[in-house]
Amino acid sequence: MKKKSLIVAALITSSQLFSQEKDSLVTSLGEVTVTATKFPTKQNQTGKVVTVINRDQLEKNAGRTISEILNQQAGISINGGNNPLGSNQTIYLRGGNAGNTLILVDGIPAYDASGISGEFDINHFNPDQVERIEILKGAQSTAYGSDAQAGVINIITRKKQGNKPVYLNANLSAGSYATWKGGFDFGVGTDETRFNLMYTKTKSNGFSSANDSVGNKGFDKESFDQDLFRANFSSNVTKQLLVRTFIQFDDYKAGLDQGAFNDEKDYTVKSENLQIGAGATYSLKHGALYFNYNYNTINRQYIDDSAQRGSSFSYYSDGRYKGVSRFAELYGNYSFGKYVEILAGGDWRDGKTDQTYTSVSSFGPYESPALGDDSANTHQVSAFASLILKNLGGFGTEIGGRYNHHSVYKNNFTYTINPYFLIGERFKVFASVSSAFKAPGLYYLFSPYGNKSLKPEESTGYEGGLQYSSKRIEARVVYFNRTIKNVIIFKSLSAAPYGVYENADKQQDNGVELELKVKPVAGLTIEANYTFVDGEITTSSANTGKDTTFFNLFRRPKHSINAIVGYQYQRLFASIGVRYVSKRDDVFYNSNTFGNEQTKLAAYQTINFFASYKAAKWIRLFADLKNITNEKYFDQYGFNTRRFNATAGVNLYF
């Protein structure tokens, strides 16, 4: 029975089902990651830049959203993360554009086939249902395909925890803006079969999204109401074979405003996400085979029903956007002794969308041209392989490639070369030369402004750095450089349809990330990171034939700093954190001039305080105070962010 339990534990790890880890027991170089190579690998055996946020760290951020937690990490800026709940969350990883960061759910790509950029809405996640988050930076299309130009964020969901045959965890919290959240995680099982069910409910009265610059216009609040449900089942059919299934359903309704400084009384979005998946892991003597399938559908409806209260924009509008994507992969890894390991496999993915928009305004009724899933659909088939060398006197490397066939633009290829060298047990020098791509989305190809001649955006990334890891000090410095060619832009036209998507520009981004974690004495942890990002886009003028280069990282700070000091004393934990964001450029639509204008966003800093107390083995209390200096700042011109706000709650463990 003991041997069988060990096999079960290995299979669970291989299939990305993690048990809780303690920071104090491992250094970052010895920590296991599944995202770097698609199978369990210690960080000292990869040349890639990986950050792991484990369950212990998530619990020390209780009361915060996924966006707020990610915003504390080096290289990440999420625009909308501090706006009212339900706001659009745009992820800028290392300065990359929207849609340049691929979201994974338990290692599986998650897309929104109905969106313009294809980026997945992280409003559909709640930290209470997440076991850990792995952030893999740099060009990662060889392992994960389209959209992984700046990196990937792997959100690994919670499964049945511990050895109890039955358990129940529950949580309840309340705070500012009449916000409250409650949920539970119930699990049953044995060594062979496991099942857990999770549910989270979140409601908030919110605050006005648009900024009332006058202060007396009576802007309405943007409410938020969400239900998030997930169930997981896994079973060891044999000693070698683990099978698993899951279903996740989430829907939320949120209030919206019309634009910068512009209120709208009856404008709402309702978004539904359904994911169903299955997988299997077959353990080999020196490796494993993996199979995964995922079905993902998004339904978004935007209603502006202003008939009763009046509006200067429209009397009524109704936009409905449905996207369906499917993904399947089969791959395996195998070790040839202690020096050589291979990874090889393939995947298939497709997407389709159905979209309608109707409105009634002072100009009369309007209905957008049809965009149906019978014509707006694509599919991709890929094959990938990597050769991994390790334990060669401290030297190791990964060399890999992916061949991708797309139903519209046909073929493209990506590669990765990631050498590293270990100096003793504490230092690692690493470098990377990798390419990535972003396939044109369905809206780019098939909308009224679509262009079926579009090529994929293709990028080449370079990075290099040094990492130090010991029991008391962990530090990493990284330089990165990324060039994206065939950037897809919107080109205005003087005749109908008055615009078209084209491949035109070249984007170049570079920067530096510094990370430090120190444990000077027992119980005390000091963490800090600094990010510098710069970028420019090069366009060719049709009039002069000359190239023009200019800075274009709108809403992305050149400089950002995060620092957190935490102290654990017996059952009490407390931390104070500071975030600094430098000034930024922004572009907004001016309804008075009917055009886009550029402006500046001022630098800001916020201070947060968190405390938790484990009153008993089964109960934990926490309080989270954010922006305690009541700083007024803007991440997006004309839109409000959270001023001083607080949350308090309780976690129960049975």
ZAMARGU-4260 file (C-alpha; in steps of 0.2 Angstrom, whole numbers, plus 5000, padded with zeros to 4 digits):
<rodrens>
0) 5000/5000/5000 | 5014/5012/5004 | 5022/5009/4987 | 5006/5012/4978 | 5003/5028/4988
5) 5020/5034/4981 | 5015/5030/4964 | 4999/5039/4966 | 5009/5055/4973 | 5020/5054/4958
10) 5006/5053/4945 | 4997/5068/4954 | 5013/5079/4953 | 5015/5074/4934 | 4998/5079/4930
15) 5000/5096/4938 | 4990/5092/4954 | 5000/5100/4968 | 5001/5097/4987 | 5004/5113/4998
20) 5023/5117/5000 | 5032/5127/5013 | 5043/5141/5007 | 5056/5138/5021 | 5059/5120/5015
25) 5065/5123/4998 | 5075/5137/4989 | 5069/5143/4972 | 5082/5134/4962 | 5076/5118/4970
30) 5057/5121/4968 | 5048/5111/4955 | 5039/5119/4940 | 5028/5111/4927 | 5026/5126/4916
35) 5044/5128/4910 | 5045/5111/4901 | 5027/5104/4902 | 5032/5091/4915 | 5039/5092/4932
40) 5056/5100/4932 | 5067/5108/4946 | 5071/5126/4942 | 5090/5122/4943 | 5087/5111/4927
45) 5080/5125/4916 | 5087/5141/4908 | 5069/5149/4908 | 5063/5163/4920 | 5050/5156/4931
50) 5041/5163/4946 | 5030/5153/4957 | 5016/5159/4968 | 5011/5145/4980 | 4996/5142/4991
55) 5005/5149/5006 | 5008/5166/4997 | 4990/5166/4990 | 4983/5164/5008 | 4994/5179/5013
60) 4985/5189/5000 | 4967/5184/5006 | 4954/5197/5001 | 4963/5202/4985 | 4960/5197/4967
65) 4970/5188/4954 | 4975/5205/4946 | 4980/5212/4962 | 4991/5198/4966 | 4999/5197/4949
70) 5002/5216/4950 | 5015/5213/4964 | 5026/5203/4952 | 5041/5209/4943 | 5037/5213/4924
75) 5018/5212/4926 | 5007/5227/4925 | 4988/5224/4924 | 4978/5239/4918 | 4961/5238/4926
80) 4967/5228/4941 | 4962/5242/4953 | 4946/5248/4944 | 4929/5242/4950 | 4926/5223/4950
85) 4922/5217/4932 | 4932/5230/4923 | 4942/5225/4908 | 4959/5217/4914 | 4973/5220/4901
90) 4989/5210/4905 | 5005/5219/4900 | 5019/5207/4903 | 5036/5214/4900 | 5028/5228/4890
95) 5019/5216/4878 | 5002/5221/4870 | 4985/5214/4875 | 4985/5196/4869 | 5004/5194/4870
100) 5002/5184/4886 | 4995/5167/4885 | 4984/5162/4900 | 4984/5143/4904 | 4972/5134/4916
105) 4981/5118/4923 | 4993/5120/4908 | 4980/5121/4895 | 4978/5137/4884 | 4963/5147/4887
110) 4957/5159/4873 | 4942/5170/4870 | 4938/5167/4852 | 4925/5181/4853 | 4937/5195/4857
115) 4948/5206/4846 | 4964/5201/4854 | 4959/5184/4860 | 4965/5187/4877 | 4956/5177/4891
120) 4946/5187/4904 | 4955/5184/4921 | 4939/5190/4930 | 4934/5172/4928 | 4946/5166/4941
125) 4946/5168/4960 | 4961/5165/4971 | 4951/5154/4983 | 4950/5141/4969 | 4968/5142/4964
130) 4982/5131/4971 | 4997/5140/4963 | 5001/5152/4949 | 5017/5149/4938 | 5023/5164/4928
135) 5035/5159/4913 | 5042/5174/4904 | 5049/5176/4887 | 5044/5169/4870 | 5036/5152/4874
140) 5027/5147/4858 | 5038/5132/4855 | 5030/5124/4871 | 5013/5132/4870 | 5009/5139/4853
145) 5000/5155/4848 | 5000/5171/4859 | 5015/5166/4870 | 5026/5181/4864 | 5029/5189/4881
150) 5026/5174/4891 | 5013/5163/4899 | 5003/5163/4916 | 4998/5146/4922 | 4984/5146/4934
155) 4984/5129/4943 | 4967/5125/4951 | 4964/5117/4968 | 4961/5099/4969 | 4957/5087/4984
160) 4970/5092/4998 | 4979/5081/5011 | 4975/5063/5017 | 4958/5066/5024 | 4944/5055/5016
165) 4932/5070/5018 | 4936/5088/5021 | 4927/5105/5020 | 4935/5122/5018 | 4924/5138/5019
170) 4927/5156/5018 | 4918/5173/5021 | 4923/5191/5019 | 4916/5208/5018 | 4923/5225/5015
175) 4923/5242/5006 | 4911/5247/4992 | 4898/5235/5000 | 4908/5220/4994 | 4906/5203/5001
180) 4912/5185/4996 | 4909/5168/5002 | 4913/5151/4996 | 4917/5133/5000 | 4929/5118/4994
185) 4922/5101/4998 | 4932/5085/4994 | 4931/5067/4996 | 4942/5052/4991 | 4955/5039/4993
190) 4972/5036/4987 | 4964/5030/4971 | 4949/5041/4968 | 4947/5060/4972 | 4933/5072/4970
195) 4931/5090/4975 | 4918/5103/4972 | 4921/5122/4974 | 4909/5137/4974 | 4912/5156/4976
200) 4900/5170/4976 | 4905/5188/4975 | 4895/5204/4976 | 4899/5222/4976 | 4890/5239/4975
205) 4906/5246/4968 | 4910/5264/4963 | 4909/5274/4947 | 4921/5268/4934 | 4921/5285/4925
210) 4929/5299/4935 | 4917/5314/4939 | 4930/5328/4936 | 4917/5341/4942 | 4912/5331/4957
215) 4893/5334/4957 | 4886/5325/4942 | 4879/5310/4952 | 4888/5296/4942 | 4881/5279/4947
220) 4891/5265/4954 | 4896/5250/4944 | 4890/5234/4953 | 4897/5217/4952 | 4888/5200/4954
225) 4898/5183/4951 | 4895/5165/4953 | 4910/5153/4951 | 4908/5134/4951 | 4921/5121/4948
230) 4921/5102/4950 | 4936/5090/4948 | 4937/5071/4948 | 4952/5060/4946 | 4955/5041/4947
235) 4970/5029/4946 | 4963/5016/4935 | 4979/5006/4936 | 4996/5009/4945 | 5002/5018/4929
240) 4986/5027/4923 | 4978/5042/4930 | 4962/5049/4922 | 4954/5066/4927 | 4939/5077/4922
245) 4933/5094/4927 | 4920/5106/4923 | 4920/5125/4927 | 4906/5137/4925 | 4907/5156/4929
250) 4895/5170/4926 | 4896/5188/4931 | 4886/5204/4928 | 4895/5221/4930 | 4891/5239/4927
255) 4900/5249/4914 | 4902/5267/4909 | 4903/5275/4892 | 4921/5282/4892 | 4933/5293/4900
260) 4924/5305/4912 | 4907/5299/4904 | 4894/5291/4915 | 4881/5279/4908 | 4867/5274/4919
265) 4861/5258/4912 | 4876/5250/4903 | 4880/5232/4909 | 4890/5217/4903 | 4885/5199/4907
270) 4899/5186/4904 | 4897/5168/4905 | 4912/5155/4903 | 4910/5136/4903 | 4925/5125/4902
275) 4924/5106/4901 | 4940/5095/4900 | 4947/5078/4902 | 4965/5071/4903 | 4976/5056/4907
280) 4993/5053/4912 | 5002/5036/4909 | 5017/5034/4919 | 5033/5026/4911 | 5048/5019/4920
285) 5058/5034/4914 | 5045/5047/4909 | 5026/5049/4905 | 5013/5051/4892 | 5000/5065/4893
290) 4984/5068/4885 | 4973/5083/4888 | 4956/5090/4880 | 4947/5106/4884 | 4931/5114/4878
295) 4929/5132/4881 | 4915/5144/4877 | 4912/5162/4881 | 4896/5172/4880 | 4896/5191/4882
300) 4882/5202/4881 | 4883/5221/4882 | 4866/5230/4885 | 4864/5249/4885 | 4846/5252/4890
305) 4845/5270/4892 | 4827/5273/4886 | 4820/5278/4903 | 4835/5289/4910 | 4841/5296/4894
310) 4858/5296/4886 | 4868/5307/4875 | 4876/5292/4866 | 4861/5280/4861 | 4844/5276/4866
315) 4847/5257/4866 | 4861/5245/4861 | 4863/5226/4862 | 4880/5218/4858 | 4881/5199/4859
320) 4898/5190/4857 | 4900/5171/4858 | 4916/5162/4856 | 4920/5143/4856 | 4937/5136/4856
325) 4943/5118/4858 | 4960/5111/4862 | 4968/5093/4862 | 4986/5088/4864 | 4996/5072/4866
330) 5014/5072/4871 | 5027/5063/4882 | 5044/5065/4890 | 5057/5052/4892 | 5074/5052/4901
335) 5089/5043/4893 | 5099/5041/4909 | 5104/5057/4919 | 5110/5068/4905 | 5097/5067/4891
340) 5078/5070/4891 | 5066/5072/4876 | 5049/5080/4875 | 5039/5077/4859 | 5020/5079/4854
345) 5007/5088/4845 | 4991/5098/4848 | 4976/5103/4838 | 4965/5119/4842 | 4951/5127/4834
350) 4940/5143/4837 | 4924/5150/4830 | 4913/5165/4834 | 4896/5172/4832 | 4893/5191/4834
355) 4878/5203/4833 | 4876/5221/4837 | 4861/5232/4836 | 4857/5250/4842 | 4845/5264/4841
360) 4851/5282/4842 | 4847/5299/4835 | 4854/5293/4819 | 4841/5279/4818 | 4842/5260/4819
365) 4858/5251/4815 | 4863/5233/4814 | 4881/5227/4811 | 4886/5216/4796 | 4883/5197/4801
370) 4898/5188/4808 | 4893/5170/4810 | 4902/5154/4816 | 4898/5146/4799 | 4912/5157/4791
375) 4921/5164/4806 | 4931/5149/4811 | 4949/5143/4810 | 4959/5128/4816 | 4978/5125/4819
380) 4988/5109/4820 | 5005/5108/4828 | 5020/5097/4831 | 5033/5101/4844 | 5049/5093/4851
385) 5063/5098/4863 | 5080/5090/4867 | 5085/5093/4885 | 5103/5091/4891 | 5107/5092/4910
390) 5120/5087/4923 | 5134/5091/4912 | 5146/5098/4925 | 5134/5111/4929 | 5129/5115/4911
395) 5112/5111/4903 | 5101/5117/4889 | 5085/5115/4880 | 5084/5115/4861 | 5067/5114/4853
400) 5055/5118/4839 | 5037/5119/4834 | 5029/5118/4817 | 5012/5125/4816 | 4999/5124/4802
405) 4985/5137/4801 | 4969/5135/4791 | 4970/5152/4784 | 4989/5158/4783 | 4996/5141/4782
410) 5013/5137/4790 | 5025/5145/4802 | 5039/5138/4814 | 5046/5143/4831 | 5062/5138/4840
415) 5069/5139/4858 | 5087/5138/4864 | 5089/5140/4883 | 5107/5136/4890 | 5111/5138/4908
420) 5126/5135/4919 | 5126/5131/4938 | 5140/5138/4948 | 5140/5127/4964 | 5123/5125/4972
425) 5118/5143/4973 | 5122/5152/4957 | 5114/5150/4940 | 5118/5159/4924 | 5106/5158/4910
430) 5101/5164/4893 | 5088/5162/4880 | 5086/5164/4861 | 5068/5160/4857 | 5054/5164/4844
435) 5035/5166/4846 | 5020/5170/4836 | 5002/5176/4838 | 4990/5170/4825 | 4978/5183/4818
440) 4961/5181/4828 | 4944/5178/4821 | 4939/5196/4821 | 4955/5202/4812 | 4951/5189/4798
445) 4932/5189/4796 | 4925/5205/4803 | 4919/5219/4792 | 4937/5226/4794 | 4945/5209/4792
450) 4959/5204/4780 | 4961/5185/4776 | 4979/5189/4769 | 4985/5193/4787 | 5001/5185/4792
455) 5005/5180/4810 | 5014/5192/4821 | 5031/5184/4824 | 5044/5188/4837 | 5061/5185/4842
460) 5066/5186/4861 | 5083/5187/4869 | 5086/5186/4888 | 5100/5183/4900 | 5103/5184/4918
465) 5110/5178/4935 | 5101/5169/4949 | 5106/5166/4967 | 5097/5155/4979 | 5101/5150/4997
470) 5090/5147/5013 | 5091/5166/5017 | 5093/5175/5001 | 5086/5173/4984 | 5090/5186/4970
475) 5088/5187/4951 | 5093/5199/4938 | 5086/5198/4920 | 5089/5208/4904 | 5076/5205/4890
480) 5074/5211/4872 | 5059/5207/4861 | 5056/5211/4842 | 5039/5208/4835 | 5037/5209/4816
485) 5021/5210/4806 | 5012/5218/4820 | 4993/5219/4816 | 4986/5237/4815 | 4970/5245/4811
490) 4972/5256/4795 | 4958/5269/4792 | 4951/5271/4775 | 4941/5285/4767 | 4928/5274/4760
495) 4917/5260/4767 | 4921/5250/4778 | 4932/5264/4783 | 4945/5253/4790 | 4955/5237/4788
500) 4967/5226/4798 | 4985/5225/4791 | 5002/5219/4795 | 5013/5234/4795 | 5024/5238/4810
505) 5039/5232/4820 | 5038/5233/4839 | 5054/5232/4849 | 5054/5231/4868 | 5068/5229/4881
510) 5070/5230/4899 | 5077/5224/4916 | 5070/5214/4930 | 5078/5214/4948 | 5071/5203/4961
515) 5076/5200/4979 | 5069/5190/4994 | 5078/5190/5010 | 5075/5181/5027 | 5087/5189/5039
520) 5080/5181/5055 | 5067/5168/5058 | 5049/5174/5054 | 5055/5189/5044 | 5054/5190/5025
525) 5058/5205/5015 | 5054/5205/4996 | 5057/5218/4983 | 5057/5219/4964 | 5060/5233/4951
530) 5056/5233/4933 | 5062/5244/4919 | 5053/5243/4902 | 5055/5253/4886 | 5048/5250/4869
535) 5045/5258/4852 | 5036/5255/4836 | 5042/5258/4819 | 5030/5262/4805 | 5033/5266/4787
540) 5025/5282/4780 | 5015/5279/4763 | 5018/5298/4759 | 5037/5299/4762 | 5042/5281/4761
545) 5053/5283/4777 | 5052/5274/4793 | 5046/5283/4809 | 5050/5277/4826 | 5041/5282/4842
550) 5037/5276/4860 | 5020/5267/4861 | 5019/5258/4877 | 5003/5267/4883 | 4997/5264/4901
555) 5013/5254/4904 | 5026/5262/4916 | 5044/5262/4912 | 5048/5260/4931 | 5039/5250/4944
560) 5044/5244/4961 | 5035/5232/4973 | 5042/5229/4991 | 5034/5219/5005 | 5040/5216/5023
565) 5031/5201/5031 | 5033/5194/5049 | 5027/5177/5056 | 5026/5176/5075 | 5018/5160/5081
570) 5000/5161/5074 | 5001/5179/5069 | 5006/5185/5052 | 5007/5203/5047 | 5014/5212/5031
575) 5016/5229/5024 | 5018/5232/5005 | 5023/5247/4994 | 5020/5249/4976 | 5027/5263/4965
580) 5022/5266/4947 | 5031/5279/4937 | 5022/5291/4925 | 5014/5284/4909 | 5007/5290/4892
585) 4989/5286/4888 | 4978/5288/4873 | 4959/5291/4875 | 4944/5294/4864 | 4938/5312/4866
590) 4919/5313/4862 | 4920/5332/4860 | 4932/5331/4846 | 4928/5314/4840 | 4946/5308/4839
595) 4960/5300/4849 | 4971/5311/4860 | 4987/5308/4870 | 4989/5313/4888 | 5000/5309/4903
600) 4996/5299/4919 | 5005/5304/4934 | 5016/5293/4945 | 5009/5286/4961 | 5013/5275/4976
605) 5001/5265/4987 | 5004/5256/5004 | 4995/5241/5009 | 4993/5231/5026 | 4988/5213/5029
610) 4987/5203/5045 | 4980/5186/5048 | 4978/5176/5064 | 4976/5157/5066 | 4964/5157/5081
615) 4963/5138/5081 | 4968/5123/5070 | 4952/5125/5060 | 4950/5144/5060 | 4960/5158/5052
620) 4955/5177/5053 | 4962/5190/5041 | 4961/5209/5038 | 4967/5218/5022 | 4969/5237/5021
625) 4974/5243/5004 | 4979/5261/4998 | 4979/5266/5016 | 4986/5284/5012 | 4970/5286/5001
630) 4981/5290/4986 | 4971/5296/4971 | 4978/5290/4955 | 4973/5284/4937 | 4979/5268/4928
635) 4968/5274/4913 | 4964/5292/4909 | 4947/5297/4915 | 4943/5281/4925 | 4943/5279/4944
640) 4954/5267/4954 | 4951/5261/4972 | 4955/5274/4985 | 4957/5267/5003 | 4948/5251/5005
645) 4948/5237/5017 | 4942/5218/5018 | 4940/5207/5033 | 4936/5189/5033 | 4937/5171/5040
650) 4943/5154/5033 | 4937/5138/5041 | 4946/5121/5039 | 4937/5105/5043
</rodrens>
